Amino acid sequence: MKRFSLILVFSIIALVSLAQYRLIVSSLVSLVAWCVLEVGHRAPFGSYWNPALFEYWLAGIVWVITALWLVRSIIVPLRRRMRERQLALEVPSIIAPSRGASSRIIVLVGYIALMSPFLTPIDPNVQGSLVTTRLLPPLSKGYVREFLEPSSPGTETVGRANRMFIEANNYLLHRTVLLSGDPHTDPPAEGRRSGAAIREFPTVFLFGTDDNARDVFSRVVAGTRVSLGIGLSAALGALLIGAAVGFAAGMSRGFLDGVLMRLTDLFLAIPGLFLVIGVLAFVGQSIITIVVVLSLSGWMGIARVVRGEVVSLREREFILAAKLLRVSTWRIITRHLLPNLRPVILTATVLQFANAVLGEASLGFLGLGIQPPTATWGNMMGEATGYLGSAWWVGVFPGILLAVVLVSAHSLGENLDVNEDSNAPVKSTV
């Protein structure tokens, strides 16, 4: 099974590298050139920063890490094969965790989110010809042509690093993609301008196309990054608020504990969806606003769990013994309480992550989340409500992926909870 996982990862990386080699090289060149310019150039730090490049740089870093891991996993065992009878190709825990299939699915979907710029065969926001490409069923054939405007560094740009940076960014950010559903017919000529064709290739729409003639597979992959990114950010925000409130309430006695718990009850009394919709209606829709609102609507459960665990732990014998030995409060917190709270906090965070992903999808489905053309699982399912009878594939594929992530996250949270309950000894370090 481990060897099969290694072969599968190697095959995927090899196919992606062959299909997107120029995109990968341009991303790495842009990142290296930016580092050189920021370190060696006299301009203020951040003058070359472009937020639109971050996703390409992150995908390039992940690709390099994966390639180095593959080299280590293949070359090192081959060198030991002459001395060992059994070739052990061990997959690191980040690729094949020990928590079962649910954790592997979560890790795989997260890897797809990080590598999404390289895994999308077509720009997810590109609209094809409405005559030949609109609402094509899965596995339909298409034709793609890419144009690139010539880069003009200008007289003020000197140095090889600066020129490489501009040329790489020109390919990453200024490509014009034309799409047609008929491989025997050229794509429409609008938007071509004066650029030269740099790549022409046939393609297959694995998940079909939507009402705006966009590739559904590319949009599902791109939406993975947005949906999981918002869900993870909201879960971490809820963790910070809930853990702080729960820990403060559990450690204190009397008035502060009562105030914090009544505040938690007040937030629990407000329906989460109504709170989110009301805040978004007054503040407006943006990624930061959605993350903040989802964090504020999901911290209460974490606070109650942490508070209950702290109240239980502070009455244990090892805590009382530490107090009798005049151990400082800070040492009791860092060496006794926090190690025992870690499994509870991890379980609550995983479950809150699933709730945040579902909340973002619900907002997108209702039209209150991230707005098109940016793809998320929620707004893709919302756009597909009018085509469920004639074009089921537009909303089914993002819905399947959303269901898989939610089931895997809840299963992982239950497994963590069971493993926590099975650990009878209380973890404590002096």
C-alpha positions in Angstrom: 0.0 0.0 0.0 2.8 2.4 0.8 4.6 1.5 -2.4 1.4 2.1 -4.3 1.0 5.5 -2.7 4.6 6.4 -3.7 4.0 5.3 -7.3 0.8 7.2 -7.4 2.3 10.4 -6.2 5.3 10.0 -8.6 2.9 9.5 -11.5 0.9 12.6 -10.7 3.9 14.8 -10.2 5.4 13.5 -13.5 2.2 14.2 -15.5 1.8 17.6 -13.9 5.5 18.5 -14.6 5.2 17.4 -18.3 1.9 19.3 -18.8 2.7 22.5 -16.9 6.5 22.6 -17.1 6.6 26.2 -18.3 4.2 27.4 -15.6 6.3 25.6 -13.0 9.5 27.0 -14.2 8.1 30.5 -14.5 6.8 30.3 -10.9 10.2 29.2 -9.5 12.1 31.8 -11.6 9.7 34.6 -10.4 10.2 33.5 -6.8 14.0 33.3 -7.0 14.3 36.6 -9.0 12.1 38.3 -6.4 14.3 37.1 -3.6 17.4 38.3 -5.4 15.9 41.7 -6.1 14.7 42.2 -2.6 18.0 41.3 -1.1 20.4 43.0 -3.6 18.4 45.9 -4.9 18.4 49.3 -3.2 14.6 49.8 -3.6 12.5 49.5 -0.4 11.6 46.0 0.7 8.3 44.9 -0.9 8.6 47.2 -3.9 8.5 44.1 -6.2 5.8 42.3 -4.3 2.7 41.3 -6.3 -0.1 39.5 -4.3 -1.3 37.8 -7.5 2.0 35.8 -7.6 1.7 34.3 -4.1 -0.4 31.3 -5.2 2.1 30.5 -8.0 5.0 30.8 -5.6 3.3 28.6 -2.9 2.5 26.0 -5.5 6.1 26.1 -6.8 7.5 25.6 -3.2 5.1 22.6 -2.7 6.2 21.1 -6.0 9.9 21.4 -5.0 9.3 19.8 -1.6 7.4 17.0 -3.2 10.1 16.4 -5.8 12.8 16.4 -3.1 10.7 13.9 -1.1 10.3 11.7 -4.1 14.1 11.7 -4.7 14.7 10.8 -1.1 12.1 8.1 -1.1 13.4 6.5 -4.3 17.2 7.1 -4.4 18.0 6.4 -0.7 16.3 2.9 -0.6 18.0 2.0 -3.9 21.4 2.7 -2.3 20.6 0.4 0.6 19.1 -2.4 -1.5 22.5 -4.1 -1.9 22.8 -4.4 1.9 19.1 -5.1 2.8 16.9 -7.8 1.5 13.8 -5.8 1.9 13.3 -2.5 0.2 11.3 -0.2 2.5 9.8 2.7 0.8 8.3 4.5 3.8 5.8 7.3 3.1 6.1 10.2 5.6 3.2 10.9 7.9 2.4 14.0 5.9 1.5 11.9 2.9 0.1 8.8 4.6 -0.9 9.6 8.2 -1.7 6.9 10.7 -5.3 8.1 11.3 -6.8 6.1 8.5 -8.5 6.9 5.2 -10.1 10.1 6.5 -6.8 11.8 7.3 -5.4 10.7 3.9 -8.3 12.3 2.1 -8.0 15.6 4.0 -4.2 15.7 3.3 -4.9 14.9 -0.4 -7.5 17.6 -0.8 -5.2 20.1 1.0 -2.4 19.1 -1.4 -4.7 19.8 -4.3 -5.5 23.2 -2.8 -1.8 24.1 -2.6 -1.0 22.8 -6.0 -4.2 24.1 -7.7 -2.4 26.6 -10.0 -0.5 23.7 -11.6 -3.4 21.2 -11.5 -5.9 23.4 -13.5 -5.5 22.6 -17.2 -7.3 25.8 -18.1 -7.6 29.1 -16.4 -10.8 28.6 -14.3 -12.1 32.1 -15.1 -11.7 31.8 -18.9 -15.0 31.8 -20.8 -15.0 29.8 -24.0 -17.1 30.1 -27.1 -20.8 30.2 -26.0 -21.7 28.6 -29.3 -19.4 25.5 -29.1 -18.4 25.3 -25.4 -21.5 26.1 -23.3 -22.8 23.3 -21.0 -20.8 20.5 -22.6 -21.1 17.1 -20.8 -18.2 15.5 -19.0 -15.4 14.0 -21.1 -16.2 16.4 -24.0 -13.3 17.4 -26.3 -12.1 21.0 -26.6 -9.3 23.1 -28.0 -7.1 25.7 -26.2 -4.9 28.4 -27.6 -2.7 30.6 -25.5 -1.4 34.0 -26.5 1.2 36.1 -24.7 1.8 39.8 -25.1 5.5 40.6 -25.6 7.2 41.8 -22.5 8.6 45.3 -22.5 11.0 45.8 -19.5 11.8 49.4 -20.3 14.9 51.4 -20.0 14.7 51.7 -16.2 15.0 47.9 -15.7 18.6 46.8 -15.6 20.1 43.6 -14.5 19.4 40.0 -15.4 17.3 39.3 -12.3 15.0 42.2 -13.1 14.5 41.1 -16.6 13.9 37.4 -15.6 11.4 38.6 -13.0 9.4 40.6 -15.5 9.4 37.9 -18.2 8.3 35.2 -15.7 5.5 37.5 -14.3 4.4 38.3 -17.9 3.8 34.7 -18.5 2.1 34.0 -15.2 -0.2 37.0 -15.1 -0.7 38.2 -18.7 -1.6 35.1 -20.7 -4.7 35.3 -22.9 -6.5 31.9 -23.2 -9.0 31.2 -25.9 -11.2 28.2 -25.6 -13.4 26.3 -28.0 -15.5 23.2 -27.7 -14.8 22.0 -31.2 -11.2 20.7 -31.6 -11.6 21.2 -35.4 -12.5 24.8 -35.1 -10.3 27.7 -34.0 -11.3 29.5 -30.8 -12.9 32.9 -31.2 -10.5 35.7 -32.1 -11.8 38.3 -29.6 -9.3 39.2 -26.9 -6.3 38.1 -29.0 -4.9 41.6 -29.5 -1.4 41.5 -31.0 0.1 38.7 -28.9 1.7 35.6 -30.4 0.4 32.1 -29.9 2.7 30.3 -27.5 0.8 27.0 -27.1 -2.0 25.2 -28.9 -3.3 21.9 -27.6 -6.5 19.8 -27.5 -8.1 19.1 -24.1 -10.8 17.1 -22.5 -13.3 18.7 -20.2 -13.3 16.0 -17.5 -16.2 17.5 -15.6 -17.8 19.3 -18.6 -18.4 23.1 -18.8 -20.8 25.4 -17.1 -23.3 28.0 -18.4 -20.5 30.5 -19.1 -18.5 27.9 -21.1 -15.9 27.6 -18.3 -14.1 24.3 -17.5 -15.8 22.8 -14.4 -12.8 20.7 -13.5 -10.5 23.7 -13.4 -13.1 25.6 -11.3 -13.5 22.8 -8.8 -9.8 22.5 -8.3 -9.4 26.3 -8.0 -12.4 26.4 -5.6 -10.7 23.9 -3.4 -8.0 26.5 -2.5 -10.6 29.2 -1.7 -13.0 27.0 0.3 -10.4 25.2 2.3 -8.4 28.4 2.9 -11.5 30.2 4.3 -12.5 27.1 6.3 -9.0 26.7 7.8 -8.7 30.4 8.6 -12.1 30.6 10.2 -11.3 27.4 12.3 -8.1 28.9 13.5 -9.8 32.2 14.4 -12.5 30.3 16.3 -9.8 28.3 18.0 -8.0 31.4 19.3 -11.2 33.0 20.6 -12.7 29.9 22.0 -9.6 28.5 23.6 -8.8 31.9 25.2 -12.4 32.3 26.6 -12.6 28.7 27.7 -9.2 28.7 29.4 -9.8 32.0 31.2 -13.2 30.8 32.4 -11.9 27.4 33.5 -8.9 28.8 35.4 -10.9 31.5 37.2 -13.6 31.1 39.8 -16.8 33.0 40.5 -17.6 36.2 38.7 -15.3 36.0 35.6 -16.3 32.4 35.0 -20.0 33.3 35.1 -19.6 36.4 32.9 -17.7 34.5 30.2 -20.1 31.5 30.2 -23.1 33.8 30.0 -21.5 35.6 27.1 -21.0 32.2 25.4 -24.6 31.3 26.1 -25.7 34.6 24.5 -23.8 33.8 21.3 -25.2 30.3 21.3 -28.7 31.7 21.5 -28.3 33.5 18.2 -28.7 31.3 15.2 -25.3 31.2 13.5 -26.7 31.6 9.9 -28.8 34.6 10.9 -25.8 36.2 12.6 -23.6 35.7 9.5 -26.2 37.0 7.1 -26.9 40.0 9.3 -23.2 41.0 9.6 -22.5 40.5 5.9 -25.6 42.6 5.0 -24.2 45.6 7.1 -20.4 45.2 6.5 -20.2 43.8 3.0 -18.8 40.7 1.4 -15.1 40.0 1.3 -12.8 37.2 2.2 -11.7 38.8 5.4 -15.2 39.6 6.5 -16.4 36.0 5.8 -13.5 34.6 7.8 -14.1 37.0 10.8 -17.9 36.3 10.8 -17.4 32.5 10.6 -14.9 32.7 13.4 -17.2 34.7 15.6 -20.1 32.3 15.0 -18.1 29.1 15.8 -16.0 29.7 18.9 -18.6 28.9 21.5 -18.4 25.1 21.2 -14.6 25.2 21.6 -14.9 27.5 24.6 -17.3 25.2 26.4 -15.1 22.1 25.6 -11.9 23.8 26.8 -13.5 25.2 29.9 -14.9 21.8 30.9 -11.6 20.1 30.4 -9.7 22.8 32.4 -12.2 22.5 35.3 -11.6 18.8 35.3 -7.8 19.0 35.0 -7.3 21.5 37.8 -8.8 19.1 40.3 -6.5 16.2 39.4 -3.9 14.9 41.8 -0.9 16.0 39.8 -2.1 19.6 39.7 -2.7 19.6 43.4 0.7 18.0 44.0 2.4 20.7 41.9 0.6 23.4 43.9 1.8 21.8 47.2 5.4 21.8 45.8 4.9 25.6 45.1 5.4 25.2 41.4 4.6 28.5 39.6 1.3 29.0 37.9 3.0 29.6 34.6 4.8 26.3 34.9 1.6 24.4 35.8 -0.1 25.9 32.7 2.7 25.1 30.2 3.9 21.7 31.6 0.7 20.2 32.9 -2.5 21.8 31.5 -1.6 22.6 27.9 -0.2 19.1 27.1 -3.5 17.5 28.3 -5.6 20.1 26.5 -3.9 19.5 23.2 -6.0 16.5 22.1 -9.2 18.2 23.1 -8.3 21.3 21.2 -7.2 19.4 18.1 -10.5 17.5 18.0 -12.6 20.6 18.4 -10.6 22.4 15.7 -11.0 19.6 13.2 -14.8 19.6 13.8 -14.9 23.4 13.6 -13.0 23.2 10.3 -15.7 21.1 8.8 -18.4 23.5 10.1 -16.5 26.5 8.6 -16.2 24.8 5.2 -19.9 24.0 5.3 -20.7 27.6 6.4 -18.7 29.1 3.5 -20.4 26.8 1.1 -23.8 27.7 2.4 -23.0 31.4 2.1 -21.8 30.9 -1.5 -24.9 28.9 -2.4 -27.1 31.7 -1.1 -25.0 34.3 -3.0 -23.6 35.9 0.1 -20.1 34.5 0.0 -17.3 35.0 -2.5 -18.8 36.3 -5.7 -18.1 34.9 -9.2 -16.0 34.7 -11.3 -13.9 33.5 -8.3 -14.8 29.8 -7.9 -15.8 28.3 -4.6 -17.7 25.1 -4.1 -20.7 27.0 -2.7 -21.2 29.5 -5.5 -20.7 26.8 -8.1 -23.5 24.8 -6.6 -25.6 28.0 -6.4 -25.0 28.7 -10.1 -26.1 25.2 -11.0 -29.5 25.3 -9.4 -31.1 26.3 -12.7 -29.4 23.5 -14.6 -29.9 20.4 -12.4 -32.1 18.8 -15.0 -30.2 19.6 -18.1 -26.6 20.0 -16.9 -26.3 18.1 -13.6 -22.5 18.0 -13.7 -22.2 21.7 -13.0 -23.2 21.3 -9.3 -22.7 17.6 -8.7 -18.9 17.5 -8.8 -18.3 20.4 -6.3 -21.0 18.9 -4.1 -19.4 15.5 -4.1 -16.0 17.0 -3.1 -17.6 19.0 -0.4 -19.4 16.0 1.0 -16.2 13.9 1.0 -14.3 16.6 2.9 -17.0 17.0 5.5 -17.4 13.3 6.1 -13.6 12.8 6.3 -13.2 15.7 8.7 -16.0 14.5 11.0 -14.6 10.9 10.8 -11.1 12.2 11.7 -12.5 14.2 14.6 -14.3 11.1 16.0 -11.2 9.0 15.6 -9.2 11.6 17.5 -11.8 11.7 20.2 -11.8 7.9 20.6 -8.0 7.8 20.7 -8.1 10.5 23.4 -10.5 8.6 25.5 -8.5 5.4 25.2 -5.4 7.1 26.8 -5.9 6.3 30.4 -2.7 7.8 31.8 -2.8 11.6 32.2 0.1 13.2 30.4 2.2 15.4 32.6 5.7 16.7 32.5 7.5 18.2 35.4 
